[in-house]
Amino acid sequence: QVQLVESGGGLVQTGDSLRLSCAASTRTFSVTAMAWFRQAPGKERELVASIRWSNGDTYYADSVKGRSSISRDLAYRIYLRINTLKPDDTAVYYCAAQRIGATRYDVWGQGTQVTVSS
């Protein structure tokens, strides 16, 4: 069973930048897309950014658009860089993959905490 492992979270200050990484435990699974989600305390999980594997097309939530970047490499690793961090960016960030044939993101990491102090 493929696993996704996130890293790069931590405590940062308002205005800082952060780069999250996500690595798959295997290079033998095929995906349609990979993405970053986040969930803040008391809020629903939201899609932050996604990248389609076939062509690299990206999507960003309005909350991070213009100050974030999602990227990938061919070893099924994805990265999320967020600049100008705000306290509202505080959340647990999850990496997810939508395997080929799946209708939703069906592989999830355990999450990494990002806390932005004001």
N, C-alpha and C positions, 0 to 999 in steps of 0.2 A: 504494500500500500504506500503510495507516494505521500511524502510529508513535506510541508512547507515550513521553513524556519525563518522568522523575522529577526532582525537585529538593528541596532542603531538608535533605539529610543533612549530616553533619559530626561533629565531636568535641564531645561534651557531657559534663557531669559527672553523677554519680549524683544523682538527685533533680530534675534539670532536666526541662523539657518540650521537645517538638520537634513541629514541624508539617511533614509531607511533602506535596508537591504532585505531581500527575500531570496532564499535559496531552496530549490527543490532537492529532495533526497535522491532523485534519480533523473537521468537524462533520457529515459526511455518512454516518457509519457508525452502525449501530444495534446496540445491545447488550442482552443480557439482564441482565448484571451486570458490575460492575467490582470489583476487589479489590486488596488489598495482601498480598503474600507476603514472607517473609524467609528468608534462608539464612545461618546462622552457620557459621564454619569447622568442617569435620568433621561437620556435621549435615545432615539432609535439609531441603529447602525446606518451609516450613510456611505454611499460610494464617493470616494474622493477622486480617484483617477483610474483609468483603465487603458490597456494597450492591446490592440488586436495583433495576434502573432503573425498572420499572413502578410500584412502590409505595414504594420507599425502605426496604424491610425490610433490616435489618442483621444481621450475624453477627460475633461476636468470639471469637477463641480464648481459652481459659481463661487463658492466660499474660498477656493484656492486658485482659481483661474488667474493667470498673470503673474503668479509668484511661486508656481510649483512646476515640477517637471518629472514625468515618469519615463523611464528608459528600461531597456532590457539588454541581455546578451544571449548568445545562442546556447548557453548552458542552463537555460530556464531559470535565470536569476533576473529579478526586476528590482528597480531602485525607485525611490521617491525622494525628491529633494523639495523641501519647502523653505522658501525664504521669508524674511520679515514675519517671523512667527508671532502669533497673538495668543493671549490667554484662551480665546475661543478654540484654538487648535488643540488644546489639551484633550486627550482621548487615548483609548487603546487603539492602536493601528493594526489592522489585520491584512495579511496578504491572502489572496484567493486566486484560484485557477478554475477556468471553465474548460473541462476536457472536451475533446471532439466528441460530438454526439450528445453531450449534456445540454439541457435547456437553461441551466442556471450555473452559477459558480458552485462547484461541487467539491472542491478541495480547499481547506482552510488551514491557515497557520494558527498558532496559539496566541498570537498578538504580542505587541511590544508597547509599553506605556510611554507616552510622550506627555510631559508636563511643562507648560510654559508659565513661568512666573512673571508677575507684573512688576 
